[in-house]
Amino acid sequence: MRSLSRVLSCCFASAAALFALAPVALADPPEWEVAKSCSGVYLTSDGSAEVESCIYLYEGALRSYGSLTSKTGSSPIPNCTMVVTIIDKDAYSSGLPDEVIGSSGSMPCFDGSYPSPPLTIDKSKVMAGHRYVSFAEVTKDGKGIIRMYSPELQP
């Protein structure tokens, strides 16, 4: 019986050592640490806000957001909306019917980055080799005051 317990303890110790040496799958970094491709911050044509547009890949999905900083002293800016849109610049050459692949819909012009969470295109719809850009478009009193494009992203 003693030899059996020695054999079993040896086997368990060997198995534990193998698990300790097994390669560990690396987790994706937290989203806030992922590199983003952003336009830089620009002033709207009427001077009421600064706007930026960003696009990036996270866990294979395409994500985008716009950032807005009010210069009027009020947030939200009255009669102001922002829309974030992602387009596939290679859509038509690939036979797709529309280059717009996602839109946030109209949102009030609050200080901050939105939509929150960012506009997301599922990884099953992201095509390798295609070029993607996003834009944040701000309108005030029914007139466009900026359309800020992100740099191009090619997964």
N, C-alpha and C positions, 0 to 999 in steps of 0.2 A: 504494500500500500504506500509505503514511503517513496518508493521509486516512481510510482504513478503520480504522486503529488509533485515530485521534482520535475517530471516530464511535463505535466500540465502547467506548472508555474513557468517553466522555461519557454513553453509555447506561447503563453500569454505575454511574457516579457518580450519575446521576439516579435509578436504581432503588434505590440504597443510601439516598439521601435520603428517598425515599418510605417505605421500611421504617422509617427512623428516626422519621418523623412519624406512622406508623400508630398508632391508639389501642391501648393495652395493656389487656388484660383484667385487672381487679383480682382478686387472689386473696382468698379468704375469710381472715379473721384466724385466727391459731392458736386452737385450741379454748379454751385457758386464758384468752384475752382476750374471749371471747364473753360478753355479759351473761347472767346467770343469775337466775332468779326463785326466791328461797330463803325458807324459813319463818322463819328466825332460829333461834337455839340455845335449846332448852328442856330442863329437867331431867326425867328419868323419874320416875314416881310413887314409886319406891322410892329415888331419889337415887343409883342406881348408875352413871348415865351422862348425858351431855348429847347431844342428838340434833338434827339439822337435816335438812330435805328440800329438794332443789333440782330444778328442771326448766328446760329451755332448748331452743332450736332450734340445730342446727349442721348446716350444709350441707343444710338442708331436713328433716333427720331430727329427731325428738323424742328428747331424752336426759334421763335422770334418775339421781340418785344420792342416797344418804343419808350423812350424816357422823355419826360416833359418837366421843365422847371418854369413856373410862372414868373413873369417880370412885372406883373400888374399889382402885386401885393395881395391878390385874392386867389384862392384855390377852392373850388374850381373857377376857371376863367368864365365869365358870363357869355352865353351864346357861342360856346366853343366846343368842338368835338374832335376826337382823334380816332383814326382807324389804322390798324396794323394789318398789312397784307403780305403774303409770301407768293412769289411768282417763280415759275420754272422757265428759264430763258430758252430752254431747248424743247419746250412742249410741242410747238407746232411742227418742228422738224422730225419729231418722234411720232407724229400722227395724233397727239392728244388734242381734244377739242378746245381747250382753254389754258392759257398760261397761268391764270390765277388758281392756286391750289389750296389757299386758305385765307380767311379774313376774320378778324376779331369782331367785326360789327362796330358800330359807332359807340364811343365811350365819352363821358364828360372829360374836360381838360383839367384833371387833378395833377398836383405835383406828384412825381414818382414814376415808376416803371410799370407798364401794363401792356397787354392784359396780364393778370396774375391769377393762376400760373401763366407762363408765356404761351402764345399761340403755338400749337404743336401739330405737326404733320407726322402721322404714324410712319415708322420705319419701313413698313411694307409698301408705302407709296413714294419713298425716296429712291430715285433711280441713280445708280452709280454712273459717274461721268457727266451727269446733267449739271448745269450751272443754276444756282438759286440765288435770289436776292429778296430782301424784304424792304418794305418802306412804311414809314409812319407818316400819315397825311393828316394835317390839322386844318380844320375849317373854322372860321369865325364869322358870325353874322351871314352864314351861307356862302362865304367866299373862301377859296383855298388860300392859305397863308404860308404853307410849306408842305413839300413832299420830300422827305429825307430818305434816300436810299442807303441801305447797308452796302458794304463791299460784297462782291460776289463770293459765293461759297460753292465748292465743287467736291462732293463726297467721293 
